[in-house]
């Protein structure tokens, strides 16, 4: 990993830690910044899709515990992040009303958001 990638990852981690703590930002800003983090994550996935394909191919071509473990960990992190993002949007008190939307199922989405955020 080069120094530029490491710096970008460090900045992304700090931004995420701020966004992930609504006590620091307030709930409204937490929701809008969360959408921004989701957009950045989506762009990151698009930019590194070739790496994901190669990692998956390498896992099947040359299986090892380390490679497979890293791939499984990456997949679990992505699933937790997506669950957190979707459930956060569904319980939104600032973003959805601004867009004129409302989501049913608060008692399903809120615990899912709490659990996936902690994961």
C-alpha positions in Angstrom: 0.0 0.0 0.0 1.5 3.4 -1.0 1.5 6.5 1.3 -1.3 8.2 -0.7 -3.7 5.2 -0.3 -2.8 5.1 3.4 -3.5 8.8 3.8 -6.8 8.5 2.0 -7.8 5.5 4.2 -6.8 7.4 7.4 -8.9 10.4 6.4 -11.8 8.2 5.5 -11.6 6.5 8.9 -11.6 9.8 10.7 -14.6 11.1 8.7 -16.4 7.8 9.3 -15.8 8.0 13.1 -17.2 11.5 13.2 -20.2 10.7 11.0 -20.9 7.5 13.0 -21.3 9.4 16.2 -24.5 11.4 16.1 -23.7 12.8 19.6 -20.9 14.9 17.9 -22.9 16.0 14.8 -26.5 15.9 15.8 -29.0 13.5 14.2 -29.8 15.6 11.1 -26.2 16.2 10.1 -25.4 12.6 11.0 -28.0 11.4 8.4 -26.8 13.7 5.6 -23.2 13.0 6.2 -24.1 9.3 6.3 -25.5 9.6 2.8 -22.2 11.3 1.8 -20.2 8.4 3.2 -22.4 6.0 1.3 -21.8 7.9 -1.9 -18.0 7.9 -1.3 -18.2 4.1 -0.5 -20.0 3.5 -3.7 -17.4 5.4 -5.8 -14.7 3.5 -3.9 -16.3 0.2 -4.9 -16.5 1.3 -8.5 -12.8 2.3 -8.5 -11.7 -1.0 -7.0 -14.0 -3.4 -8.7 -11.1 -5.0 -10.5 -9.4 -5.7 -7.1 -12.6 -7.4 -5.8 -12.8 -9.6 -8.9 -9.1 -10.5 -8.6 -9.4 -11.3 -4.9 -12.4 -13.5 -5.6 -10.6 -15.3 -8.4 -7.5 -15.7 -6.3 -9.5 -17.2 -3.5 -10.7 -19.9 -5.8 -7.5 -20.4 -7.8 -5.1 -20.5 -4.9 -7.1 -21.1 -1.7 -5.5 -20.3 1.6 -6.9 -19.6 5.0 -5.5 -16.1 5.1 -6.9 -15.1 1.6 -10.3 -16.7 2.3 -10.5 -15.2 5.8 -9.7 -11.7 4.4 -12.4 -12.2 1.7 -15.0 -13.3 4.2 -14.1 -10.4 6.5 -14.4 -8.0 3.7 -17.8 -9.4 2.7 -19.1 -9.2 6.3 -17.9 -5.6 6.6 -19.7 -4.7 3.4 -22.9 -6.4 4.5 -22.8 -4.6 7.9 -22.2 -1.3 6.2 -25.0 -1.8 3.7 -27.4 -2.9 6.5 -26.4 0.2 8.5 -26.9 2.5 5.5 -30.2 1.1 4.4 -31.7 0.9 7.9 -30.4 4.4 8.7 -32.2 5.8 5.7 -35.3 3.9 6.7 -35.4 5.5 10.2 -34.4 8.9 9.0 -36.0 11.8 10.6 -34.2 14.5 8.4 -33.4 13.0 5.0 -36.6 11.2 4.2 -39.0 14.0 5.2 -36.9 16.5 3.1 -37.4 14.2 0.1 -41.1 13.9 0.9 -40.8 10.2 1.8 -41.8 8.1 4.8 -40.8 4.5 5.6 -42.9 2.0 7.6 -41.4 -0.5 10.0 -39.5 1.7 12.5 -39.4 -1.1 15.1 -37.6 -3.3 12.6 -35.3 -0.8 11.0 -34.1 1.0 14.2 -32.8 -2.2 16.0 -31.2 -3.3 12.7 -29.5 0.1 12.4 -28.2 -0.1 16.0 -26.9 -3.6 15.6 -25.3 -3.1 12.2 -23.7 0.2 13.3 -22.1 -1.6 16.3 -20.9 -4.4 14.1 
